[in-house]
Amino acid sequence: MQLSELSEKSGVKPATIKYYLREGLLRPGHRVSATQAEYDGNHLRRLRLVRALIQVGRLPVATVREVLSHVEDESLGRTIRLGAALWALPHGPEPDEEAPETAAAREVVERLLERLDWATAQEIGSLSPTHRSLVSSVATLIRLGYPCDVEYLAEQARLMHQVAVQNLDMMETYPTEEEQVEAAVASAVLYEPLLMSLHRMAQEEESVRRYGL
């Protein structure tokens, strides 16, 4: 397809597509002449991912470029490739090392991972921005006096594991590893806000069932 058709199918203006091409967020088109290039379904799929990262994820171009560099890195195995791309996405705040609750939170997280038998998360530990963000969140719960014992958190984690299984099942329907990692990144950006909305809606429904209007 020509650039104009790519623009029409994606809903992205030609000038914006050219900007993404200059910034390396899209691979160059297939040259058919000195001044013309053709684009295919791979460009359209990547363009949709870029728009999701920028518009929904509100990521700066430099971060999008980093995420995509991991998505495209065929030298990595699928798990490392996916992990690197997800690590490049924004995460929650870093733990406050001066706060007295942080050490207690780390202990809770370690006991939680042991209870769940999540050996990889235990092994990677604080190298993972997700692990550090979890510690920070648990520290906040401890400081404010909200429930965060291991049993309570383990039930929440098991529910999230079911969501992860569903997400990876969906991811595996794509034919190539690159498309699978793209789908996982898009899922993190697009479906996490959806999960938050469903969680809040479920709380509203359960409240009405228990207590009425």
C-alpha positions in Angstrom: 0.0 0.0 0.0 1.1 3.6 -0.5 1.6 6.0 2.4 -1.8 7.5 1.8 -3.5 4.2 2.1 -1.5 3.3 5.2 -2.7 6.7 6.6 -6.3 5.9 5.7 -6.3 2.4 7.2 -4.5 3.5 10.5 -6.2 6.8 11.0 -2.7 8.4 11.4 -1.9 11.5 9.4 0.8 11.1 6.7 3.0 13.7 8.4 2.9 11.8 11.6 3.8 8.5 9.8 6.8 10.3 8.2 7.8 11.5 11.6 7.7 8.0 13.0 9.8 6.8 10.1 12.4 9.5 10.7 12.5 8.6 14.4 13.0 4.9 13.7 9.6 3.8 15.2 8.6 2.3 11.9 10.7 0.3 9.5 11.3 2.0 6.1 8.9 1.0 3.4 9.8 -1.2 0.4 11.3 1.2 -2.2 9.7 1.1 -5.6 11.3 4.2 -6.9 13.6 7.0 -5.8 10.6 8.9 -4.3 8.1 6.2 -3.5 7.8 3.3 -1.1 5.2 0.7 -0.4 4.0 -0.5 3.0 2.4 -3.7 4.1 0.4 -5.3 7.0 3.5 -5.4 9.2 3.8 -1.6 9.0 0.1 -1.2 9.8 0.4 -3.5 12.8 3.5 -1.7 14.1 1.9 1.7 13.6 -1.1 0.7 15.7 1.3 -0.4 18.5 3.3 2.8 18.3 0.0 4.8 18.6 -1.0 2.7 21.6 2.3 3.4 23.3 2.2 7.1 22.6 -1.5 7.9 22.9 -2.6 5.5 25.6 0.6 4.8 27.4 1.7 8.4 27.0 5.3 7.3 26.4 7.9 9.7 25.0 9.4 8.8 21.6 12.7 7.8 23.2 11.0 5.2 25.4 8.9 3.8 22.6 12.1 3.4 20.6 13.7 1.5 23.5 10.7 -0.8 23.8 10.6 -1.5 20.1 14.4 -2.3 20.1 13.7 -5.1 22.5 10.7 -6.3 20.5 12.8 -6.6 17.4 15.9 -8.1 19.1 16.0 -11.6 17.5 19.2 -12.4 19.5 17.1 -12.8 22.6 14.9 -15.7 23.6 11.2 -15.0 23.7 11.0 -14.7 27.5 14.0 -12.3 27.8 12.8 -10.4 24.8 9.4 -10.0 26.3 10.8 -9.1 29.8 13.2 -6.5 28.4 10.3 -4.8 26.4 8.1 -4.8 29.5 10.9 -3.5 31.8 11.3 -0.6 29.4 7.7 0.5 30.1 7.0 3.0 32.9 6.6 1.5 36.4 5.6 2.7 39.8 7.7 4.7 42.2 11.0 3.3 43.5 11.1 2.2 47.1 12.1 4.9 49.6 15.2 3.4 51.2 15.0 5.8 54.1 11.5 4.8 55.0 11.3 2.3 57.9 8.5 0.4 56.1 10.6 -0.5 53.2 12.5 -3.3 54.9 9.3 -4.8 56.2 7.8 -4.6 52.7 10.7 -6.5 51.2 10.2 -9.2 53.7 6.5 -9.4 52.9 7.3 -9.6 49.2 9.9 -12.3 49.6 7.5 -14.4 51.7 4.8 -13.8 49.1 6.9 -15.0 46.2 7.9 -18.0 48.2 4.3 -18.8 49.0 3.4 -18.5 45.3 6.5 -20.5 44.2 7.3 -17.8 41.7 11.0 -18.8 41.5 11.9 -16.5 38.6 10.6 -13.4 40.4 12.6 -14.5 43.5 15.8 -15.0 41.5 15.6 -11.7 39.7 14.5 -9.8 42.8 15.2 -6.1 42.9 16.8 -6.1 39.4 13.2 -6.0 38.2 11.5 -2.6 38.2 8.2 -4.5 38.7 9.6 -6.1 41.9 10.8 -2.7 43.2 7.4 -1.2 42.4 5.7 -4.0 44.3 7.9 -3.3 47.3 7.1 0.4 47.2 3.3 -0.4 47.0 3.5 -2.8 50.0 5.5 -0.3 52.0 2.8 2.3 51.4 0.1 -0.1 52.6 2.1 -0.9 55.7 2.6 2.8 56.4 -1.1 3.6 56.0 -2.3 0.5 58.0 -4.1 -1.3 55.1 -4.2 -5.1 54.8 -1.1 -6.5 53.1 -0.4 -9.8 54.8 1.0 -12.6 52.7 -2.3 -14.6 52.6 -4.3 -11.6 51.4 -1.7 -10.6 48.7 -1.4 -14.3 47.6 -5.1 -14.4 46.7 -4.7 -11.2 44.7 -1.6 -12.6 43.0 -3.4 -15.9 42.0 -6.1 -13.9 40.3 -3.5 -11.9 38.4 -1.8 -15.2 37.4 -5.1 -16.3 35.8 -5.1 -13.0 33.8 -1.5 -13.6 32.8 -2.4 -17.1 31.5 -5.2 -15.7 29.4 -3.0 -12.9 28.1 -0.2 -15.4 27.0 -2.8 -17.7 25.5 -3.9 -14.7 23.4 -0.3 -13.8 22.6 0.4 -17.3 21.2 -2.2 -17.0 18.6 0.1 -14.6 16.7 2.4 -16.4 14.1 5.8 -14.9 14.9 7.7 -14.2 18.1 8.0 -10.5 17.2 4.2 -10.3 16.8 3.7 -12.2 20.0 6.0 -9.8 22.0 4.2 -6.8 20.3 0.9 -8.3 21.5 2.2 -8.7 25.0 3.4 -5.1 25.1 0.1 -3.8 23.7 -1.7 -5.9 26.3 0.3 -4.3 29.1 -0.5 -0.8 27.8 -4.1 -1.3 26.7 -5.5 -3.9 29.1 -4.1 -2.8 32.4 -6.4 0.3 32.4 -9.2 -2.0 31.4 -8.5 -4.3 34.3 -8.5 -1.4 36.7 -11.9 -0.3 35.3 -13.3 -3.8 35.6 -12.0 -4.0 39.2 -13.7 -0.8 40.2 -16.9 -1.8 38.5 -16.9 -5.2 40.2 -16.5 -3.4 43.5 -19.6 -1.3 42.7 -21.6 -4.4 41.8 -20.6 -6.4 44.9 -21.4 -3.4 47.1 -24.9 -3.2 45.7 -25.4 -7.0 46.1 -24.2 -6.8 49.8 -25.6 -3.5 51.0 -28.2 -2.4 48.4 -28.4 1.1 46.9 
